[in-house]
Amino acid sequence: MLSKVDKHIGTMLFLYTESHVYYGKVEMVQGREIYITIGDQVLIIDGRTLVHVCST
């Protein structure tokens, strides 16, 4: 799943985890962590919790 996200750095993605859906700009992938910008906040998502990735 992380390899799909890694290919889309700098673009907007929907990231689906087991309990949440995030929509934001992927800033970087470091190890198992995904850094995305949503509005003016940067969130760090554990890549092991991803169940689906979708571009707009």
C-alpha positions in Angstrom: 0.0 0.0 0.0 2.8 2.4 0.8 4.3 2.0 -2.7 1.0 3.3 -4.1 1.2 6.4 -1.9 4.9 6.9 -2.7 4.2 7.3 -6.4 1.8 10.2 -5.7 3.9 12.5 -3.6 2.8 16.1 -4.2 -0.8 15.1 -5.2 -4.1 14.9 -3.5 -5.2 11.5 -2.4 -7.9 9.8 -0.4 -6.3 7.5 2.2 -8.6 5.0 3.8 -7.7 3.4 7.1 -9.6 0.9 9.2 -11.4 3.8 11.0 -10.9 7.0 9.0 -10.9 8.5 5.6 -8.3 11.3 4.9 -8.1 13.6 1.9 -5.0 15.6 1.6 -1.8 16.4 -0.2 0.9 13.8 0.3 4.1 15.5 1.4 6.3 12.5 1.9 6.6 8.9 2.9 9.2 8.1 5.5 9.5 4.5 6.6 6.0 3.4 7.4 4.7 6.9 8.1 2.8 9.0 5.6 2.9 12.8 6.0 -0.2 14.6 4.4 -1.3 18.2 4.5 -5.0 18.8 5.2 -5.7 22.5 5.3 -3.0 24.1 7.3 -2.2 20.9 9.4 0.3 18.1 8.6 -0.9 14.7 9.8 1.2 11.6 10.2 -0.6 8.4 9.3 0.7 4.9 10.1 1.0 3.2 6.7 0.3 -0.2 8.2 -3.3 0.9 8.9 -4.1 1.7 5.2 -6.8 -0.4 3.5 -7.3 1.6 0.3 -5.7 4.5 -1.6 -7.6 6.5 -4.2 -6.6 9.5 -6.3 -9.1 12.2 -7.3 
